[in-house]
């Protein structure tokens, strides 16, 4: 493919200087494993969007709905329609997934998870954990930030503009677009590296799962002063990138208090599932055995039996991810319930 493209450039009637620029352009994209797209016309033809107004296309093919957060606020979620979703998945697979994110990012990354994120902060000695949450994470990353990602890959200004329009809505990243998680990791890569340098300077650890930032260290003299300095530094750096810290979710976990990292309990012995999930699943299985699945659902006015089975299996698999022996036992128990 690349040889044919280069050959066609060389035999074209273009001026030599322009040929050299196009060859360099194509080779740069090819070296990163990304598709070689020279202009917007080629991109629009690829996506069968000829003569389309991109911004109008995005608006017409994006459905908005709201989900309630744990604090009662509403989160704006954007669901792309079929054609837009296909385009975004193509961009994700053929462009964004070719790029490397920071090794300290654990969200939306292959072979990393909330478990690998939590395991980063396991110590054999008494330790502290400091976590921060970013408000409106995706929408805080703007169109210009996304465009910069594409231009740094090597795409021309006009191609980068079109790719950015296809992966943002109303000038920002959207919760619900398939491309948003990877774009957020790519945008945050430099910040991740900066936070890691700070962590190394303090001889502590750093990791991030999406909008959830975590630092941790051995609990020794002076750690409270370190925590206060760290909080100010991190807040200041984030504000430079137009991120706002959610103070309600900022916390220091120390002494004998449970250390919770991305919803998992971290101890000197390892990472485990919070007991509330174990108790919840045990309780559901107990009532299903005692009254039958249908009887239990009817009494509590719960969801359909198919959705309920999926819910219990999902909960058991969540436990399995962190505690395989216990999780396998729960999966077996759920499957053995009388679902007929």
HURA-V699742 format. One record per backbone hydrogen bond with DSSP energy under -1.0 kcal/mol. CO is the residue of the C=O (numbers start at 1). NH is the residue of the N-H. If there is no record, write none. Layout:
# HURA-V699742
co->(CO,CO)
nh->(NH,NH)
This chain:
# HURA-V699742
co->(1,2,3,4,5,6,7,15,16,17,18,19,20,21,22,23,24,25,26,27,29,30,39,40,41,42,43,44,49,53,54,55,56,57,59,61,63,65,67,69,73,75,77,79,81,82,83,84,85,86,87,88,89,90,91,91,92,95,96,102,104,109,113,114,115,116,118,119,126,128,129,130,131,132,133,136,138,141,142,143,144,145,146,147,148,149,150,150,156,157,158,159,160,161,162,171,172,174,175,177,179,180,181,182,183,184,188,189,190,191,192,193,194,195,196,197,198,199,205,207,208,209,211,212,213,214,215,216,217,218,220,222,223,224,225,226,227,228,229,230,231,232,233,234,235,236,238,238,239,244,245,246,247,251,253,254,259,261,264,265,270,272,274,275,276,277,278,279,280,281,282,283,284,285,286,287,288,292,293,294,295,296,297,304,305,306,307,308,309,310,311,312,313,314,315,316,317,319,323,324,325,326,327,328,329,330,331,332,334,337)
nh->(5,6,7,8,9,10,11,19,20,21,22,23,24,25,26,27,28,29,30,31,34,33,43,44,45,46,47,49,52,57,58,59,60,61,62,81,79,77,75,72,69,67,65,63,85,86,87,88,89,90,91,92,93,94,95,96,97,98,99,105,208,112,117,118,119,120,121,122,219,217,253,215,251,213,246,140,141,173,146,147,148,149,150,151,152,153,154,155,160,161,162,163,164,165,166,143,169,177,78,180,183,184,185,186,187,188,192,193,194,195,196,197,198,199,200,201,202,204,216,214,106,212,134,209,132,207,130,205,128,220,223,226,227,228,229,230,231,232,233,234,235,236,237,238,239,240,241,243,242,135,247,249,250,131,129,257,266,264,261,272,267,265,277,279,280,281,282,283,284,285,286,287,288,289,290,291,292,296,297,298,299,300,302,308,309,310,311,312,313,314,315,316,317,318,319,320,321,323,327,328,329,330,331,332,333,334,335,336,337,339)
